[in-house]
């Protein structure tokens, strides 16, 4: 039987509620806190809705919710915690302040983990007194449905802390991957944004429109990415063929060091994507919701398929 731990989650927003849900669903006690009263007041309802979408029945949802206790302050939430997961907005000073407060009130053996997609964990944890117990855990959105969690080591993180978090996540049904060096974007976002940089460049250079880019990815190599990673694919077709292709293609790929002027122009014009009705493409509210629903349905179906 998997051991049950006392965990704390700092932040009850989109990421925090999913992290709390995952830990509670795995049988761990969760102390959840957020400085925004409305976020904390609504979190049980939001967790219940997410669990329902995942196929959990009313009795099971009620059981999971009993594992989650709400607290008004960080000190109250982290008292007695074995693991502390921070899920605050992407602001360095805010994260540093949260961990300073958590370190002052959590047990000395508690492991402190920051959830961030690109911020250096080393900077977030630099001011702690016991930095060997601090690391990063990059949960992907939505955290309760995406299996991957990147576990990021800083120069100070102990092997024991890495092992403990990896074991906790694996026991909760996640797929933890160790990132042995703290680099911007870790693994997943570096790969994802390398693709995005070239995708934007294709549109910027007039080679195709945004819809064509998305269609190629969804209708071609995107279909096999869930079961065949890029380096597996390279081994499958042969490293010599991969090398031949690189000799022809790589020199023509986008390699600018900064953001695309085309992307900067969209933001400057207020074309912020689905939330503003236009980004790389135009979106009605109905079209945007259809995409969101499609993603949720796909993730649920994919999870079922890959378990078989």
N, C-alpha and C positions, 0 to 999 in steps of 0.2 A: 504493500500500500504506500502511495506517495505521501511523504511528510507534509503536513500543513504548516504554513508559515504565516506570520503576521506581516502584512505589507502595508505600505502607505503610498498613496498617489496624490501628488501635489498638482492640482488642476483638474477641473471637472468638465472641460470643454470637449471638443470633438475627439481629440486624442486621449485625453484623460479618462473619459467615460468608457472608451473601448479597452484601454489598458486595465481599468478596474473590473470591467465585465469579464475579461479573459482570466484574470487572476482569481476572481470569485468563482467563476465557472469551473475552475480547476480545483476548487475546495479550499482556497486560501482566504484568510480574513483580510479585509481591505478597509483601511481607514482613509477616507477621501475628503479632501478639503479644497476650497477655492475662495478667493477673496470676493468674488462676485456672487452676491446672495442669490440672485435669480438662477445662475448656473448650478449652484449647489441645490437649490430647492427643486429644480426640475430634473436632476440627474437620474433619480430612480425611475422616473417616467421614461426618460430617453433610453436608459439601459434596458428597461422592459420592452420597449418598442424594437430595439436592435435584436434582442433575444428572440422576439416573436418572428422577426424577419429571418432569423437563422433556423427557425423551425422548432424552437423550444415551446413546450406546452405551459399552461398557466401554473400548474403545480411546481414544475421545475423552475420557472421564472421566479416564483415566490421564494423558493429555496435559495436561489442564487442571490436575490436581493437581501436576504437576511444576513448574508456574508459581508455586506457593505455597510459600514457605519460612517456617518457624516460628521465632520468637525469644522468648527468655525476658524480655527487657527492652525498654523503649521506645528507649533510645539505640541499641541494636543494630539494631532494626527500621527506624529512620528514617535511618540512615546511608546516604547516597547516594540518598535518595528525591527524586523530582520532585514527587510529590503525597503528602500525608499526610491520611488520612481517619480521624477519631476516631469511634468507635462505642461509647462508654462509657455507663453508666447516667445518668439525667437528674439529675445532681447538679452544681451550679455549681462548687463548690470542686474537685471531682474533675476536671472538664473543664479548668478553669483550670490545675490542676497538671500535667495531661497535656500541655497545649500549651506550658507553660513548659519542660517537659523536652524536648519535641519541638523547640522553637525553639533550644534550647541545643545540640542534636546533629544536626539536619538541615541540609542545605546552605542557604546564604543565599537561593538562588533557589527553594527548595521552597515550594509553595503548601500552606497549612494549612487544612483544612476540617473543620467540626464537623457531625456528624449529630445533629440534635435536632428534635423535632416542634413544640415551642412555646417553648423557652427563647430569650431574646434573644441573638442572635449577638454583638451589641455588648458585652454583659456578659461573655460567655465570652472574648472576645479583647481586652478592655480593657487587660490588663496586659502584653501583648506589646510587644516593642521595635519590631518591624516589622509594624505592623498592616495595612499596605497589601496584604500577601500573604495575609491571613486572610479567610475568608468562611464561609458556611454552605452545607451541602448536605443538604437534608431528603429522604432516601430513604424511600419508603413500604414498609410491611410487607405481603408479603415482598419485600425489595428486589430479588431476582433475578427476580421475576415481574411486579411493577408497573412500568410504563414510566417514570412521572413521577419526576423529581428536581427539587426546587425549589432554585435557586441564589440564596442570599441575600447581598445587598450590605450592608455596614455603611457608616458615614460615611467610613471610611478605605480601603475596598477599592478597589484600582486597577482600571481597565478591562481591563488586561492579564490580571490574575488571573481576573476574571469570564470573559473570552474563553477563557482556557486551560482552565478547568474545564468550561465549556459545551461546548467542542470535544471534550474527553476523554470526557465523558458521551455525547455524540451519537455519537462513534465507537465507543462500547461498546454501542450499540443502545438507549440510554435516550432519554427525551424530556425534555430540560432546559428549565425555564421560569425566567426571571429575575425575582426579587423585588427591586425597586429600592429599597425601604425596609424596614428591619428592624422589623417589627411583630409582636406576639405571635400565634402561629399561622400566620404567613405567609399564603398564599392558601388552600391546600387545607383546612387545619384550621379556618380561619375559616368557610369555606363549610359544611364538614361539621358543625361544632358549632352553627351557626345552625339547620340542619335538626334536629339532635338536641335543641336547646333546645325547639323547637316540638313535636317528637315526644313528649318527656317531658311537656310541658305538656298535651297532649291527653289523656294517660293520667291525669295528676294532677287534671285538671278533670272527669274522668268522662265525657268525650266519647266515648271508645272504649277498648278494652284494647290492650295492647302488641302482641298478635298482629295486630290490625286495622291498626295503624300500619305494621308490617312488610309486611303483605300489600298495602296500598295502594302503598307505595313499589316493591316488587318487581313488582307486577302492572300498574303504570301508568307513571309518568314515569321510573322507574328503568330501564325497558327501553330507553329511547332515549338515556340519558345518555352512553353510550359513544360515540355518533356525533353527538349534538346537545347542545351545551353550553347553559346557561341563557340566555346573551345571544344566541346563535344562535337559540334558540327564540323569544325575544322579538322578534327581527327577522323570524322566520318568520311569527308570528301577527300582527305589527304592533305598533309601539311605542304606538300610540294605544289598542289593546285592553289592553296591559300596564298602561298608566297607569290606565285605567278600573278594572281589577281591583285595582290597588294602592289606589285611592281608597276601595274598599269593604272590602278585607281587612286591610290593614296595621295599621289602628288596633286591631284585635282580636287581633293576634298577640302572643305572649309577648315582653315586653321588659324583664324584671327584669335587673338588672345582675349579680347574684350567682347561684350555683348553685341549682337547684331544691330546696326542702325535701323534696320526695318522693324525689329522688335521695340527698340527705344521709341520709334515713331508711333507705333500703335499705342504704347502707354501714354505718351505725351498727348495724343489725341483723345484720350479717355476710352479707347477701345480695349477694355480689360477682360474680354472673353464673355462667357455666358452670363455673368452677373450684370454686365452692361449692355448685353444684346449683340455685341460684336467684338471680335478679336481677329484672329486669322480668318474666321468665317462669321457670317451673321447668324444669330440665334433668336428664335422666339422663345418665350418662357416654356411653351409646350415642347419644343424641340429639345431644349436643355434638360427638362425633366425626363424626357424619353431616354436621353443618353444616360442620366444618372440611374434610372431604373434598369437599363440594359446592363450597366456595370454590376449592379447588385445581383441581378439574376444570373449573370454569367459567373460571378465569383462563387455563388452558391452551387451552381451546377458543376463547375470545375472542381470544387472541393469534393463533391460526391464522386465524380468520375475518377479523380486521382487517388481516392481512398480504395477504390475497387481493385 
